[in-house]
Amino acid sequence: MEGTAEKREGAVVNADLKTAVASAHAALAIHAPKINALNVYPVPDGDTGTNMLLTLRSILEKVSTTPGLEGEPAAKVVSRAALMGARGNSGVILSQIVRGACEALNEAHTLEAGEIAAALAGAEERAYATVSEPVEGTMLSVIKDAAGAARSCVERGEKDRVEVLRAAAGEAHASVKRSPELLDVLAQAGVVDAGGLGVAVILDGIVAAMSGEEPAPSDLLEDEKPEAGGERLRETVAHSAEEAWGYCTEFFVDGFSGEEKEFEARFHELGKSVLVVPDDDLVKVHLHTQDPGEALTYAGGFGRLSGVKVEDMEAQTRARVGGVSQPVDAKTVASIGVVVASRGVGNRELFESMGAVIVEGGQGANPSAEELVRAVEATGAADVILLPNNKNVVPTAERVGELVETRTHVVPTTSIVCGLAAMVGYDPEGEPDEVVEEMREILQGLRCAEVTRAVRDARVDGREVREGAYIGLLDGELLVAEGAIEDAALELVGRMLEEGADVVTLLRGAELGEADAERIAEAIRRMDADLLVEVKDGGQPLYPLQMVAE
């Protein structure tokens, strides 16, 4: 494409923009591992490069599959796609960079030099407005400096949009190089800002799309650069690990009703790195907190929660200090490995304490066969048992045996709490077929229940279910619909105990507070004085409570 070609009349989201998004995505996909390696600030809440890539991928999928987009509706569609795909601090801020650019282009029918500068200015404004306490030396500084370079270029009379973009991208790289001068933690680690480099790479991709030429090489992207400062990087993250970083908590509030400033203020009391981004009646919330349950309970009073994600940042930091990929010591390899699909920080810790390798996934985020294969291979064992912990993951788990040389055995668990119960039969040094049989027998003797919230009005097996009601499923069958979670839980337990049980275990999800879970447990104890009732902190999303009777 020629940068000074005739005006491109029509929708802003046209072939040019789709090509630009695709090119930016491709550039970021290439360099995401390098960007991930730089991710030391504030403290890893996922990998910066990956989080930004997933945000772009959400946009790319939307513009590629939605025909006839133009004008203001297009801007809203793209902005919503970016917000829905955003992960972590960097992803949320990138979504607002995209939103600001789209808003600036709402009425545009061309995508030339002036519009490019206006889009970058809009991106800068939105990005800074998103963060209550902006920190320089981050991706905020980079988008600001890029926008300033584009503006200066246009003010000097430049008409070629490619030259304006080149100026913006060049200044973005220069800004990234300056980031350690503005942020001590980067200088101490001997690295540049990861999110800022992501912005620079995205701009490189757009330049390539608009010019048809590869971007100029940057020493920031040389292979050896992310390893620069190696020990200092490890020491800096190790120092960060000494602090109580808590949990990276993200979710949406749909149908938001309330006062936004008051809503956001409470999250600043509960944690830090707070981002609250409204989009009509949908609000995206991101924060780092020691008590995700309290944050989720509070937010639930303003609308319906969805897209809940809670991750243990301390565990992520420990992984970075120790190194994520450590070679397996042949002396410690079990005869039988076990791979578990699971979500929730507490669940991960429970399974790992029992010797399992974890694949992040389950309800709403089913892992791929490739992810399961990698986990099977990571065990180093000749025989591996797979616990899918979700009915939708069972078919994928059953395919894994076709893709590996390892002998695999699927114990078809359909919930996390049943997977934990089945793990009691796991013996890493036992005879494989006997261990598998033992775990399957345990599974057959369980009654597994889950409590979640209805996402729409429905009629199920003659039962009326209203949106927002707490619904209870016992062994996969919907039996309960109540307005309060305690009522739903107690009715379910009553059904579970009809066949007798000695132990009931409650697995507390991310949306249920500790005090609420203990209150439910105490009510169950009053149902049967001889019953042993245990509460475990699982942290799983979507299901505030899972229960198993044995």
JOURUR-V462750 format. One record per backbone hydrogen bond with DSSP energy under -1.0 kcal/mol. NH is the residue of the N-H (numbers start at 1). CO is the residue of the C=O. Records with the same first field share a line. If there is no record, write none. Layout:
NH=CO + CO
This chain:
5=2
9=7
14=12
18=14
19=15
20=16
21=17
22=18
23=19
24=20
25=21
26=22
27=23
28=24
29=25
30=26
31=27
32=28
35=31
36=32
37=33
38=35
39=36
40=38
51=47
52=48
53=49
54=50
55=51
56=52
57=53
58=54
59=55
60=56
61=57
62=58
63=59
64=60
65=61
66=62
74=70
75=71
76=72
77=73
78=74
79=75
80=76
81=77
82=78
83=79
84=80
85=81
91=87
92=88
93=89
94=90
95=91
96=92
97=93
98=94
99=95
100=96
101=97
102=98
103=99
104=100
105=101
106=103
108=105
116=112
117=113
118=114
119=115
120=116
121=117
122=118
123=119
124=120
125=121
126=122
127=123
128=124
129=125
130=126
142=138
143=139
144=140
145=141
146=142
147=143
148=144
149=145
150=146
151=147
152=148
153=149
154=150
155=151
156=152
157=154
158=153
161=3
164=160
165=161
166=162
167=163
168=164
169=165
170=166
171=167
172=168
173=169
174=170
175=171
176=172
177=173
178=174
179=176
181=178
182=179
183=179
186=183
187=183
188=184
189=185
190=186
191=186
197=193
198=194
199=195
200=196
201=197
202=198
203=199
204=200
205=201
206=202
207=203
208=204
209=205
210=206
211=207
212=208
221=218
225=222
228=225
230=227
233=229
234=230
235=231
236=232
237=233
238=234
239=235
240=236
241=237
242=239
243=240
245=243
247=289
248=311
249=287
250=309
251=285
252=306
253=283
254=304
256=281
257=302
263=259
264=260
265=261
266=262
268=264
269=265
270=266
271=267
272=288
275=286
277=284
279=282
282=279
283=253
284=277
285=251
286=275
287=249
288=272
289=247
295=291
296=292
297=293
298=294
299=295
300=296
301=298
302=299
304=254
306=252
309=250
311=248
313=246
316=312
317=313
318=314
319=315
320=316
321=317
322=318
323=319
332=329
336=428
337=383
339=385
340=357
341=387
342=359
347=538
348=344
349=345
350=346
351=347
352=348
353=349
355=352
356=351
357=338
359=340
361=342
362=365
365=362
372=368
373=369
374=370
375=371
376=372
377=373
378=374
383=335
384=407
385=337
386=409
387=339
390=413
393=390
394=390
397=393
398=394
402=399
403=400
407=382
409=384
411=386
413=411
419=415
420=416
421=417
422=418
423=419
424=421
425=422
426=423
430=427
435=431
436=432
437=433
438=434
439=435
440=436
441=437
442=438
443=439
444=440
445=441
446=443
447=549
449=547
450=473
451=545
452=471
454=469
458=465
460=463
463=460
465=458
468=454
469=466
470=482
471=452
472=480
473=450
474=477
475=448
477=474
479=472
480=472
482=470
488=484
489=485
490=486
491=487
492=488
493=489
494=490
495=491
496=492
497=493
498=495
500=497
504=532
505=548
506=534
507=546
508=536
509=544
510=540
512=509
517=513
518=514
519=515
520=516
521=517
522=518
523=519
524=520
525=521
526=522
527=524
531=528
532=502
534=504
536=506
538=508
539=508
543=541
545=451
546=507
547=449
548=505
549=447
550=503
